[in-house]
Amino acid sequence: MNLSDKRTIETVLKKHGFSFKKSLGQNFLINPDVCPQMAEAACDKNMGVLEIGPGIGVLTKELSHTAKKVVAIELDERLKTVLPETLADCDNVEVIYGDAMKLDLHAIIKEKFADCEGVCVCANLPYYITSPIVMMLLESKLPIHNITVMVQKEAAERLCATVGSRESGAVTVAVNYYAKAEILFEVDRYSFMPAPNVDSAVIKLNIRQTPEIKLNDEKKFFTLIKSGFAQRRKTLVNTISNTTNYSKEQLREALKKIGLSETVRTEQLTMQELADLSNNL
């Protein structure tokens, strides 16, 4: 079954009485070039792949050709009648119905991929939940090698920005702490059915075995980062003093110790400078 053919998709969905749900961010890929590139970038024949949101199985099918085993987690139970048909020839695929944000992914990986040399995550993520899912995957510290996902182009640029650049934000810092991020390629809006209003990009996050920065307190570091980016146009001193218990004097003294001006904005600091600031505080 050619899942990149619009007529085929329409026929299958009509047969099962399936309609797109805007609330779930359902936009199915119909560009035949995208999924093979994603699968090749994500894994090899000895790896297991955890896919989040398979939809009708376009990416799933390609992953099944590339990986040793694929476990796909799907939130929409209406696809229980669709996926058995679209993935009928994929004997190394298992679909679990549930919310990836609530399931025990550690347990799923341990149980389902015991015979695989490594595990990765690959997904075409709904735009509305991109950052929460990416951060959940990173913060959970799953035993995975990489995360290869398609996201909104703007989100891709933010997630993969250089820390210390104008494009960076709190999520940029968090992603950089856990992984090395890169944009692999862009995907235009007409590669989907129905077509969204924005273009997309595929990014890859290679998980770091150990962070490049050393922190005295990881939790306090991320609290500081979240506060620092809360009001981007204000100086770091004003923003963080307004949203935490740190005084302006404490912040000025900490900045002075690492050789930074008291008028600096959070977005201007590198990862190492942010770590130094947190450790000094």
The 8 nearest C-alpha neighbors of each residue, nearest first, counted from 0:
[[1, 2, 85, 7, 86, 3, 4, 84],
 [2, 0, 3, 4, 7, 8, 57, 85],
 [3, 1, 4, 57, 0, 8, 7, 29],
 [2, 4, 29, 31, 1, 30, 5, 28],
 [5, 3, 7, 2, 6, 1, 29, 8],
 [4, 6, 8, 7, 9, 3, 29, 2],
 [7, 5, 9, 8, 4, 10, 11, 3],
 [8, 6, 10, 4, 5, 9, 11, 2],
 [7, 9, 5, 11, 10, 6, 12, 2],
 [8, 10, 6, 12, 7, 11, 13, 5],
 [11, 9, 7, 13, 8, 12, 6, 14],
 [12, 10, 14, 8, 13, 9, 7, 15],
 [11, 13, 17, 9, 15, 14, 10, 16],
 [12, 14, 16, 10, 15, 11, 9, 17],
 [13, 15, 11, 12, 16, 10, 17, 9],
 [14, 16, 12, 13, 17, 11, 81, 80],
 [17, 15, 13, 14, 12, 18, 11, 77],
 [16, 18, 12, 15, 13, 19, 77, 14],
 [19, 17, 20, 16, 12, 13, 15, 77],
 [20, 18, 25, 21, 17, 26, 23, 193],
 [19, 21, 22, 23, 25, 18, 24, 26],
 [20, 22, 24, 23, 25, 19, 26, 18],
 [21, 23, 20, 24, 25, 127, 19, 125],
 [24, 22, 21, 25, 20, 125, 127, 75],
 [23, 25, 125, 21, 22, 26, 126, 20],
 [24, 26, 23, 20, 19, 21, 27, 125],
 [27, 25, 192, 193, 191, 24, 28, 194],
 [26, 28, 192, 191, 25, 29, 54, 193],
 [29, 27, 191, 30, 190, 192, 26, 57],
 [28, 30, 3, 191, 190, 31, 4, 27],
 [29, 31, 190, 32, 28, 33, 3, 191],
 [32, 30, 3, 33, 29, 34, 35, 28],
 [33, 31, 30, 34, 35, 36, 29, 37],
 [32, 34, 36, 35, 31, 30, 37, 186],
 [33, 35, 37, 58, 36, 38, 32, 61],
 [34, 36, 38, 37, 33, 61, 32, 39],
 [37, 35, 39, 34, 33, 38, 40, 32],
 [36, 38, 34, 40, 35, 39, 41, 33],
 [39, 37, 35, 41, 62, 40, 36, 34],
 [38, 40, 36, 37, 41, 42, 35, 65],
 [41, 39, 37, 38, 42, 36, 147, 203],
 [42, 40, 38, 39, 147, 37, 121, 119],
 [43, 41, 39, 46, 66, 40, 38, 65],
 [42, 44, 66, 45, 46, 65, 39, 41],
 [45, 43, 66, 67, 65, 46, 42, 64],
 [44, 46, 67, 43, 116, 115, 66, 47],
 [47, 45, 117, 115, 67, 66, 118, 116],
 [46, 48, 118, 68, 67, 115, 69, 112],
 [49, 47, 69, 119, 120, 118, 50, 70],
 [48, 50, 120, 70, 71, 69, 119, 121],
 [51, 49, 71, 121, 122, 120, 48, 70],
 [52, 50, 72, 122, 71, 53, 73, 49],
 [51, 53, 73, 54, 72, 50, 122, 124],
 [54, 52, 56, 51, 55, 59, 71, 73],
 [55, 53, 56, 52, 27, 73, 78, 25],
 [54, 56, 82, 57, 53, 81, 85, 78],
 [55, 57, 59, 53, 54, 58, 60, 85],
 [58, 56, 59, 60, 2, 55, 28, 61],
 [59, 57, 34, 61, 60, 56, 62, 53],
 [60, 58, 56, 62, 57, 61, 53, 63],
 [59, 61, 63, 58, 62, 57, 56, 86],
 [62, 60, 64, 58, 63, 59, 35, 38],
 [61, 63, 59, 65, 38, 64, 60, 66],
 [62, 64, 60, 61, 66, 65, 69, 59],
 [65, 63, 61, 62, 66, 60, 44, 67],
 [64, 66, 62, 44, 63, 43, 38, 61],
 [67, 65, 44, 43, 46, 68, 63, 62],
 [66, 68, 44, 45, 46, 47, 65, 91],
 [69, 67, 47, 91, 66, 92, 48, 63],
 [70, 68, 92, 48, 47, 49, 63, 91],
 [69, 71, 93, 49, 94, 92, 50, 48],
 [70, 72, 50, 94, 51, 49, 95, 53],
 [73, 71, 95, 51, 96, 52, 94, 50],
 [72, 74, 52, 96, 75, 97, 53, 95],
 [73, 75, 97, 98, 96, 76, 72, 52],
 [76, 74, 77, 73, 78, 96, 97, 79],
 [75, 77, 78, 79, 74, 96, 73, 97],
 [76, 78, 75, 79, 80, 17, 81, 15],
 [77, 79, 81, 76, 80, 82, 75, 55],
 [80, 78, 76, 77, 81, 82, 83, 75],
 [79, 81, 78, 82, 83, 15, 77, 84],
 [80, 82, 78, 84, 79, 83, 85, 15],
 [81, 83, 85, 84, 86, 55, 78, 79],
 [84, 82, 86, 87, 81, 85, 80, 79],
 [85, 83, 87, 82, 86, 81, 80, 11],
 [84, 86, 82, 87, 83, 81, 56, 55],
 [87, 85, 89, 83, 88, 84, 82, 56],
 [86, 88, 84, 83, 89, 85, 90, 82],
 [87, 89, 86, 90, 85, 84, 60, 0],
 [90, 88, 86, 91, 87, 92, 63, 60],
 [89, 91, 92, 88, 87, 86, 63, 93],
 [92, 90, 68, 89, 69, 63, 93, 67],
 [93, 91, 69, 90, 89, 70, 68, 63],
 [92, 94, 70, 71, 69, 95, 91, 68],
 [95, 93, 71, 70, 72, 96, 92, 73],
 [94, 96, 72, 71, 73, 97, 93, 70],
 [97, 95, 73, 72, 74, 94, 76, 98],
 [98, 96, 74, 73, 99, 95, 72, 102],
 [97, 99, 74, 100, 101, 102, 73, 96],
 [100, 98, 102, 101, 97, 72, 51, 104],
 [99, 101, 98, 102, 132, 135, 131, 103],
 [100, 102, 98, 99, 103, 97, 104, 135],
 [103, 101, 99, 104, 100, 98, 97, 107],
 [102, 104, 106, 105, 107, 101, 99, 100],
 [103, 105, 107, 106, 102, 108, 99, 141],
 [106, 104, 108, 103, 107, 109, 141, 142],
 [105, 107, 109, 104, 103, 108, 110, 111],
 [106, 108, 104, 110, 109, 105, 111, 103],
 [109, 107, 105, 111, 112, 106, 110, 104],
 [108, 110, 106, 107, 113, 111, 112, 105],
 [111, 109, 107, 108, 112, 113, 106, 105],
 [110, 112, 108, 107, 109, 113, 70, 114],
 [113, 111, 115, 114, 108, 47, 110, 109],
 [112, 114, 115, 109, 111, 110, 108, 116],
 [113, 115, 112, 116, 111, 47, 117, 45],
 [116, 114, 46, 112, 117, 113, 47, 45],
 [117, 115, 46, 45, 114, 118, 47, 113],
 [116, 118, 46, 115, 47, 144, 143, 119],
 [119, 117, 47, 143, 46, 48, 144, 120],
 [120, 118, 143, 48, 145, 144, 146, 49],
 [119, 121, 146, 49, 48, 50, 147, 145],
 [122, 120, 147, 50, 148, 146, 49, 41],
 [123, 121, 148, 50, 51, 124, 149, 52],
 [122, 124, 149, 148, 125, 150, 52, 121],
 [123, 125, 122, 129, 150, 149, 126, 148],
 [126, 124, 24, 127, 128, 129, 25, 123],
 [127, 125, 129, 128, 151, 124, 150, 24],
 [126, 128, 125, 129, 24, 23, 130, 124],
 [127, 129, 126, 131, 130, 125, 132, 124],
 [130, 128, 126, 132, 131, 127, 124, 133],
 [129, 131, 133, 132, 128, 134, 170, 154],
 [132, 130, 134, 128, 133, 129, 135, 100],
 [133, 131, 135, 134, 130, 129, 136, 128],
 [134, 132, 130, 136, 135, 131, 129, 137],
 [133, 135, 137, 131, 136, 132, 138, 130],
 [136, 134, 132, 138, 133, 137, 139, 131],
 [135, 137, 133, 134, 139, 138, 132, 141],
 [138, 136, 134, 139, 140, 135, 133, 177],
 [137, 139, 135, 140, 136, 134, 177, 141],
 [138, 140, 136, 141, 137, 135, 134, 105],
 [141, 139, 138, 137, 142, 136, 143, 177],
 [140, 142, 139, 143, 105, 136, 137, 104],
 [143, 141, 140, 144, 118, 105, 108, 117],
 [144, 142, 118, 119, 141, 145, 117, 120],
 [145, 143, 119, 206, 118, 205, 117, 142],
 [146, 144, 205, 119, 206, 204, 143, 120],
 [145, 147, 120, 204, 203, 121, 119, 148],
 [148, 146, 203, 121, 202, 41, 120, 204],
 [149, 147, 122, 121, 201, 202, 123, 150],
 [148, 150, 201, 123, 200, 124, 202, 122],
 [149, 151, 199, 200, 124, 155, 152, 148],
 [150, 152, 199, 154, 153, 126, 200, 155],
 [153, 151, 199, 200, 155, 154, 198, 150],
 [152, 154, 156, 155, 151, 157, 199, 150],
 [153, 155, 157, 151, 152, 156, 158, 150],
 [156, 154, 152, 158, 153, 157, 159, 150],
 [155, 157, 153, 159, 154, 158, 160, 152],
 [158, 156, 154, 160, 155, 159, 167, 166],
 [157, 159, 171, 155, 156, 160, 154, 170],
 [158, 160, 180, 156, 157, 181, 155, 171],
 [161, 159, 157, 167, 156, 158, 166, 162],
 [160, 162, 164, 163, 167, 159, 166, 171],
 [163, 161, 269, 167, 164, 270, 172, 160],
 [162, 164, 267, 269, 268, 266, 161, 167],
 [165, 163, 166, 167, 162, 161, 267, 266],
 [164, 166, 167, 266, 163, 267, 168, 162],
 [167, 165, 164, 157, 160, 168, 156, 161],
 [168, 166, 171, 160, 164, 165, 162, 157],
 [167, 169, 171, 170, 228, 172, 266, 166],
 [168, 170, 172, 171, 225, 224, 228, 173],
 [169, 171, 173, 172, 168, 174, 158, 130],
 [172, 170, 158, 168, 174, 169, 167, 173],
 [171, 173, 175, 169, 170, 174, 176, 162],
 [172, 174, 170, 176, 175, 171, 169, 177],
 [173, 175, 171, 176, 177, 172, 178, 170],
 [176, 174, 172, 178, 173, 177, 179, 171],
 [177, 175, 173, 174, 210, 178, 172, 211],
 [176, 178, 174, 175, 207, 206, 210, 137],
 [179, 177, 206, 207, 175, 205, 204, 174],
 [178, 180, 205, 204, 175, 206, 207, 181],
 [181, 179, 204, 159, 203, 178, 205, 175],
 [180, 182, 203, 159, 202, 183, 204, 179],
 [181, 183, 202, 184, 201, 203, 159, 155],
 [184, 182, 202, 201, 181, 203, 185, 200],
 [185, 183, 201, 200, 182, 186, 202, 199],
 [184, 186, 200, 199, 201, 187, 183, 152],
 [187, 185, 199, 200, 198, 188, 184, 190],
 [188, 186, 198, 189, 190, 199, 185, 197],
 [187, 189, 198, 190, 194, 197, 195, 191],
 [190, 188, 191, 194, 187, 192, 195, 30],
 [189, 191, 30, 188, 29, 28, 187, 186],
 [192, 190, 28, 194, 189, 27, 29, 193],
 [193, 191, 194, 27, 26, 28, 29, 190],
 [192, 194, 26, 191, 195, 27, 25, 189],
 [193, 195, 191, 192, 189, 188, 196, 26],
 [196, 194, 197, 188, 193, 26, 191, 198],
 [195, 197, 194, 188, 198, 189, 193, 187],
 [198, 196, 195, 188, 199, 151, 152, 187],
 [197, 199, 188, 187, 152, 186, 151, 200],
 [200, 198, 152, 151, 186, 150, 185, 187],
 [201, 199, 185, 152, 186, 149, 150, 184],
 [200, 202, 149, 148, 184, 183, 182, 185],
 [203, 201, 182, 183, 148, 181, 147, 149],
 [202, 204, 147, 181, 146, 180, 205, 182],
 [203, 205, 180, 146, 145, 179, 178, 206],
 [206, 204, 145, 179, 178, 203, 144, 207],
 [205, 207, 178, 145, 144, 204, 177, 208],
 [208, 206, 178, 209, 177, 210, 205, 179],
 [207, 209, 206, 210, 177, 178, 144, 211],
 [208, 210, 207, 211, 177, 212, 206, 176],
 [211, 209, 212, 176, 207, 177, 208, 213],
 [210, 212, 209, 213, 176, 207, 271, 270],
 [211, 213, 210, 271, 214, 274, 270, 176],
 [214, 212, 211, 215, 274, 210, 271, 278],
 [215, 213, 216, 217, 274, 278, 212, 220],
 [214, 216, 278, 217, 213, 277, 220, 219],
 [217, 215, 214, 219, 218, 220, 278, 277],
 [218, 216, 220, 219, 214, 221, 215, 222],
 [217, 219, 220, 221, 216, 222, 223, 215],
 [220, 218, 222, 216, 221, 217, 223, 277],
 [221, 219, 217, 223, 218, 222, 277, 224],
 [220, 222, 224, 223, 218, 219, 225, 217],
 [221, 223, 219, 225, 220, 224, 226, 218],
 [222, 224, 220, 226, 221, 225, 227, 219],
 [225, 223, 221, 227, 226, 222, 169, 220],
 [226, 224, 222, 227, 223, 228, 169, 221],
 [227, 225, 229, 223, 224, 239, 228, 242],
 [226, 228, 224, 239, 225, 265, 229, 238],
 [227, 229, 231, 226, 230, 225, 169, 168],
 [228, 230, 226, 227, 231, 225, 238, 242],
 [231, 229, 228, 232, 233, 238, 227, 226],
 [230, 232, 228, 233, 229, 264, 266, 265],
 [233, 231, 230, 234, 264, 238, 228, 235],
 [234, 232, 231, 230, 238, 237, 235, 264],
 [233, 235, 264, 237, 236, 262, 263, 238],
 [234, 236, 264, 265, 238, 237, 227, 239],
 [237, 235, 234, 239, 238, 247, 250, 240],
 [238, 236, 240, 234, 235, 239, 241, 233],
 [237, 239, 235, 241, 240, 236, 227, 230],
 [238, 240, 242, 227, 241, 226, 236, 237],
 [239, 241, 237, 246, 245, 243, 242, 238],
 [242, 240, 238, 239, 243, 237, 244, 236],
 [241, 243, 239, 240, 226, 238, 244, 229],
 [244, 242, 245, 240, 239, 241, 226, 223],
 [243, 245, 246, 240, 242, 241, 239, 247],
 [246, 244, 240, 243, 249, 247, 250, 239],
 [247, 245, 249, 248, 240, 244, 250, 243],
 [246, 248, 250, 249, 240, 236, 251, 245],
 [247, 249, 251, 246, 250, 252, 245, 253],
 [250, 248, 246, 252, 247, 251, 253, 245],
 [249, 251, 253, 247, 248, 252, 236, 254],
 [252, 250, 248, 254, 253, 261, 249, 247],
 [251, 253, 255, 249, 250, 254, 248, 256],
 [254, 252, 250, 256, 255, 251, 279, 276],
 [253, 255, 259, 251, 257, 256, 252, 250],
 [254, 256, 258, 252, 257, 253, 259, 251],
 [257, 255, 253, 254, 258, 252, 259, 279],
 [256, 258, 254, 255, 259, 253, 275, 276],
 [259, 257, 255, 256, 254, 260, 253, 272],
 [258, 260, 254, 255, 257, 261, 263, 256],
 [261, 259, 262, 263, 254, 255, 258, 251],
 [260, 262, 251, 263, 254, 259, 236, 255],
 [263, 261, 260, 234, 264, 235, 236, 259],
 [262, 264, 260, 261, 234, 235, 265, 267],
 [265, 263, 234, 235, 266, 267, 262, 233],
 [266, 264, 235, 267, 227, 268, 228, 263],
 [265, 267, 163, 264, 268, 165, 167, 164],
 [266, 268, 163, 265, 264, 164, 269, 263],
 [269, 267, 163, 266, 272, 265, 273, 270],
 [268, 270, 163, 272, 271, 162, 273, 267],
 [271, 269, 273, 272, 274, 162, 268, 172],
 [270, 272, 274, 273, 269, 275, 212, 268],
 [271, 273, 275, 269, 274, 270, 268, 276],
 [274, 272, 276, 270, 271, 275, 268, 269],
 [273, 275, 271, 277, 272, 276, 278, 270],
 [276, 274, 272, 278, 273, 277, 279, 271],
 [275, 277, 273, 279, 274, 278, 253, 272],
 [276, 278, 274, 280, 275, 279, 220, 273],
 [277, 279, 275, 280, 276, 215, 274, 214],
 [280, 278, 276, 277, 253, 275, 256, 274],
 [279, 277, 278, 276, 253, 249, 250, 245]]
